């Protein structure tokens, strides 16, 4: 049996000063979160390992996360960041790739106003280098990015890609049109590319979340990706905006309890282990 | 398996035997999307096993990757059993990955820059590099690449390049042919006009014309193809599907000459497809076989990145097309009266 893995969590310290997205007046987000804050939740839910994901668009933050990972046996790996718009960062990526806990990168595409940024010719070197170094790419965006992600992933079929937070479907303004647009784009990604998907972020996208609201989204993902390409992630501490670590974990358990044990093991550990090679 | 062949011998030097179905190697240079080396080799192996014995590549395709990928296929094959063409007119220079050329065209390819060079030395050096990448000791045909308006922008710039070729590279090509290093040379372009200009001024053996003699475009019949026929010049047809639309049919998102197809083209292809269906054949069958009916055409070289496209081309080569199809297309005004 594979260990239980949380494929997506963050640590941060706002005093570091490079979390440009962070609303400083939000008491839940704008405080320091470190390994000691997460530990009780991991123990309570018997989660053995985590993947620590970047939360700031700086090299310094990636170094900071690797420092935490060095000191934290629970952290199996780090998804970091380099500046795709600055070719001098190629040497940083090559250097980072040598760290045993460095897994890959995540550009913060959801914060970039230009939807077509990811297809720009001047950043193509970064995708090529990710493939060359055999690293991973976390695809972070919204449903409006679905078409471009499809184009990008078709260009680079050898890139190891995982879609973050199910591409953030608009559960809080659920409509059949919104659902269809998201579902159709996700289906094409699942069928035409080898991308994986993180089963995370759904509580954050729901308003007063309920199992009923999240179930159709979950069912669609299970159908198109299958449990071998789906990995559960807490997105802690962001999930705390809507649900405690344990509340989201238990909701995710209930949403998948009808699956065979082996499928549940994939979603809660096996898939992340295979994808990130933990 | 055996495919139909055409023997071409303009000079009495033994000539070359082309399979009517050749393989255009631009897509296997990661054109518009990367494909893995395994997938590329699978397409090449399928082509070889089906009997394809003519391969057309270029240094430009994937900035060297296309030629490199052809290397393992050709290794160990009897050199006399296939025909190989590549291009001259561009040299590849090393670059850093962010500054390389073709960032929005070739994906996951070597970091190189392309530099136009139709001079004597440029041609000689280009051949040396191609031999190295291809891993063979000779090339059958060299085509001067992209010496056309689309690539050089203005008539003045094109005229300057044509002059550079005729004053320089042309001499290198003649010399290579005289020595028996190559069997033939010509130009590989997307426009028939510069081909005609060259055919009228030099001792060119063959032209590779991409996209300009197809079910949708037959202007080359005005003067260029008759000239080739009269001079014994061979013609290889690239882009027989005009970027896809003649293979996919008038579907949403179909491409015509590297762009999404406009409405009038979609409608015209729809009409052609209707007549094909009435005769029990596929649109792609007719699109593939159409250029081969012209006596100057020796081979058609579609490209493809997947086995499905390769298989479809193999099927098109052997499709049985009734003569009535062509006369029906003509009487419907969908094909020129003087087309073969």
Interface residues (C-beta under 8 A of the other chain):
Chain A: X87 X90 X119 X121 X122 X124 X125 X127 X128 X129 X131 X154 X155 X156 X157 X158
Chain B: X32 X33 X34 X35 X36 X96 X97 X98 X99 X100 X103 X104 X107 X108 X111
